[in-house]
Amino acid sequence: MTLYYLYTYTSSFSLIQGTITLPHSPFFPFSSHLQLPHTVTMQTATRKEMETLELLHMNKGAGETSYAMNSSVQNTIISCAEASRKKAIVQILCTSWPEKMGIAEMGCSSGPNALRVISEIVDGVYATTRLLERPPPELVVHLNDLFANDFNNIFASLPSFYRKQRQEKGTGFGPCFVSAVPGTFYGRLFPAKTLHFVHSSSSLHWLSQVPGGLEDVNGRALNKGKIYISKSSPQCVLDAYSQQFKNDFSSFLASRTHEMVTGGRMVLSFMGRTTMDPTSDHSCYQWELLARSLMTMVSQGLLEEEKVDSFDAPYYAPCMEEVKKVIENEGSFIAEEHDAYEIEWDGGMKLQSDSLSRGERVSRTLRAVLESMLESHFGSHIMDELFRRFGEHVDEHLSNTDTKYINLVVSLVKQ
């Protein structure tokens, strides 16, 4: 059995040969489309995979708890890889000069960050074409995320994106075609040899599914009282998470191998750790505090303990050694550069008008990312109380220990 997905946008559109086409920009003609047929085969997708595909998305809209209003940490992470992106664009155009340049932003989410990277890429292409006095290539930009992503939020911001480009560059630069391609990046999404540059930020730490092997032969949870790896987790739980990441990242690379041209480049940025120990505070302590918040609710009779035991996050923060090993084993890419950056839990950005504590800012950030999964499992009625308690735990923790996220950035070239 094969499922076909059609994404409907709020703007007026016409459907022509499987493409949803929105009104053209006066500067950049574009089409916003879902490539049809985009399929998920039920025979090959596990129940856990389908759950992740359907449930994992950032909070929609532009309200108080939305991702659009609570993504300053992700914006800081995007800044860490800015130099790598600029370098990759120059290298692509100096090595070859495609008439049509395929670009994919994988895990684009929504809100102000969604088009930031695309703006930088357009700027880089424009600057390089002027420097080398060459005609600009047509840009074919694909925005990818899972099916439930708030693509409408992105397309509502496109008019201002086009106006800015037109004001800065004039009408001589273009065209740029922007498309939405819903689906998991752990499989094929694009035709063969059509992509020149692939970018992904704050996405590859999300697994395709919760790892298998987290229960004993009787179906009892092995990671009791926890929702991710912790210092009390048995070794088999650590191994299961590590293996799931290796399988998924290998699938990601293998899929891009077919879709990218020789000499194409990728810049990937995701949560990780600096040590071989997967239970290090940098990589898992936010999950420890969230589990603690849930368990205090259990102790007060607000939640069943079995509910906590049966929830496991489809997430893994690898070390650079694991990342490089998967790249080496897959064999299609060379890791030219890699680095690790420390990121404040709240993004290190406190506005003067911001009366929130650090814990409250961290709580809002995590809620915007995790609420869709937690709500599906625990119910919407506990979300306010859960994240209030989580914010208090974060405040207490950060008052004693300045724990930071570790963000890994890897630049790859297709052989």
Secondary structure by P-SEA (a helix, b strand, c coil): cbbbbbbbcccbbbbcccccccccccccccccccccccccccccccaaaaaaaccccccccccccccccccaaaaaaaaaaaaaaaaaaaaaaaaccccbbbbbbcccccccccaaaaaaaaaaaaaaaaaacccccbbbbbbbbccccaaaaaaaaaaaaaaaaaaacccccccbbbbbbbccccccccccccccbbbbccccccccccccccccccccccccccccccccccaaaaaaaaaaaaaaaaaaaaaaaaaccccbbbbbbbbbbcccccccccccaaaaaaaaaaaaaaaaccccaaaaaaccccbbbbcaaaaaaaaaaaccccccccbbbbbccccccccccccccaaaaaaaaaaaccaaaaaacccccaaaaaaaaaaaaaaaaaaccbbbbbbbbbbbbcc
